[in-house]
């Protein structure tokens, strides 16, 4: 069953509802996120589906746009936006007002029907279109705090127990850097045309230089877990012992 029910009014928050649903579905799985036009199967009774899912969800997110409180249908007890919110509230589910954009004011009791006065004093959150990535990420994090099911389904943080195949760090490299893995886990690195410090991973390091003026000099510092070989295209070759 869905853990999150997205409540919205068509024409005043429906686009934001789609954005939220897609982001949360990507993070937690589509089956855990309910949005009416996506989640109600064809041929089923939509009124029964709406009430059933609002009753069973862990969290209902009501998308509140600039005209939400002033909408005449909200003052009709048969209004579906109002019914869904009330059904979730009656079943002690978390109901969160998500304020859509910077221009949406916080809800005031005086603007709401009497049975929704409690909604004006519930802690809300805001989705700012200028910081939408950050705000959606924060919303997902907060939902994880409210639902253990969402926390277990969270795909945003990789399992720390999963082994990492390889890590390479290349700093201030100018030119071509090719990184490769061998079957036994060693990493080979080819660096061309570098200027500045270059930090590579585990494996042998080969330095091929085509143009030197005078004696070729190579300075290598730090710990090296492999051989260091030098090749010069001039007639003079330098061994590791020189």
C-alpha angles and dihedrals in degrees: 000000000000116000095196124049115195111210120192144149119242109246094020110061105347094118091050089048090056091050092050094046093051094048095047092044090053091050101040107016129272094256091065096053121072124202114162102230091046103036106040110090119232114267096022125118103265094201092057092046093050095051094041094052094043088053096048102040121103094217132022115200112201112200105219114197128188093273097038100106093041094053109118094217090063089069091056112091089216093057108123095219089055094043093052092050092047093047092054091046094050089055093051094248119151111264115196127188109218108200108217111222136337094288095060111101124214114268120266125207091228091061096052135074112264095254089055097051090104089061092064092060097044116107109264136192133214134228109208114196089213091058100027096138093053094043094049090049091050091049091053091049092051091049089054088057091054100045129042089196091059091044091056092045095048110129097181097087118055117228107268089215092063109104117241112229097211144340125205128182121197117178126192094347117165113192134023121340119187120187124191141174126220124212094254093054101261115131122220120205132197117190122185130187097359125172118188131012118338120195116193136179134253118314143061118323120217120191115195115183123179103185126046128157111212122339112359113236127191122187117198122181135179133030117327122192097197144026124305113213128182128200126186123190090216121088092262119083123190122211126210091257096060 
